[in-house]
Amino acid sequence: MRSFLEIHDVATGRTRLVLATERLIEAPNWHPDGWLLVNCDRRLFRVPLESPDLIPIDTGSALRCNNDHGFSPDGRQIYFSSHTDRGSEIYRMPAAGGDPVRVTDKAPSWWHGISRDGRWITYAAARESRIVDICLCPAEGGDEVRLTFGEGHSDGPDFSADGEWIWYNSDRSGHAQIWRVKRDATGHEQVFDDAFVNWFPHPSPDGRHVLYLAYPPGTEGHPRDLPVELKLISADGRDRRTVASFIGGQGTINTPSWAPDGSAFAYMRYAPVDP
């Protein structure tokens, strides 16, 4: 498969290609200084927008990185997940790279978002039942707060711009749909209902939109290499519209990929390599 790293401008609806490669790259994040973070071959890479290329980032002893990663709001820290003998664990390190510090004591845990004040992270976690649930903990490490308790497979959590809500996907109503819950674990609500299998909701930093990934009806999990759509909805869950259709899925927008001002977002699409 070929990987295409692209940016979509919300106001104009235009998309531009940043980087194309025959390597599998996934899950772009947008740094406040204007470069993108991706993962490839279990490593993290910096992609400068002014001269796109895959520049390795040193992750120290964390050598099995997956596609769950992103930045602190000030851009100084990278939060990322890497596999160990206990499963995926969450770490933080300087954005330039360096020695990782483990954030969560429990595993497996997959990082997905951070509050705009930089105080809390939210993540997916499998505990005693092995069902994946939504959790919070302080960004510097601390006690875990569970927001779901095995009601279904819940994944892809991310904070609203005001920090009051955590958006996530869950199949508790039959197949993966978009939900949200308040930070105190109250107010669980399904935002809308449709036939698509919907994953990875990401509220924009300006509070205007939520971006999410829609799989074809009947899809199980969040596989790669399927016909998918990127959809935008307003922050109140209305006005759903498709902004892009392509081959993608796993790796397309697993974690937050909005520009800091909410004007654009990055994503991955894929295509077979020509014989």
C-alpha positions, 0 to 999 in steps of 0.5 A: 500500500502507498500512504498519502499524508494530506491536509484538508482546509475546512473553509475552502474544502480543498485538500493538499498532498503533503507526502506520499510514500510506499512506507506505511505511515499512520495517525498524523498530529499537528504541532503548534509550530507547524509540523506533523507527527506520524508513526512508521515501523514502530517509530515516531517521525517528524514531517516538516510542512515546509519540506516534507520528509520522514525525520526520526524522533528518538523515543529512548527505550520505547521501541515499539510505538503504535499509532496512539500519540499526540502533543501537549497543548503547548507543544512541549511534550509528546504523549505516546503509546508503546508496547511492552510485555504488559501490553500498550503503555502510555509515556511522555517525553520532550517534543524533540525526543528523549527519555520517555517517562511512563504516565500510567501504571496500568496496562494495556492503555492507549493514549488518545487525547489531552485537555486544552489546559494540559492537565488531563489525558484520556485513553482507552484501556482494557482491565479485568474483563478485557473489554475496552473502556474510556479512562482519564488520569492526570497528564503528569501521572496519577490515579485512573478515573474510569468513565465507562464500565464494560457497557460495550467496546468504547474507544477513541476518546478526545476532549471537547474544546472547553474540556467539559466533554469527552467524545468517544465511540462505542458499540453499546447500542449495537455497532460503533456510534459516536457518544460523549460523556462529561468528565465526572462520568455523568451524562453519557449520550449517543450523539446521533444514530445511523447505519455507518460504523463510526470511530475516532471523534475529534472535536476541533480546537475552536469548538466549532466542529467534530471530525470522525471516521465512518466505515461501511455498515457491518464493519467489525472493529477499525480495520485498514484498507476499506472505503471510508468517509471523513465526516464533520458535524457541528459541536451540538451533533447536527449538520453532519456532512462528508468532507472526503471519501477514500481508502483508509481506516486504521491509521487515518485519524486515530488521534487528534489531527487538527491544526491548532486554530481549527482551520484544517486537519491532517489525515492519511489515505492509502492506495495499492502500489502499482504492479 
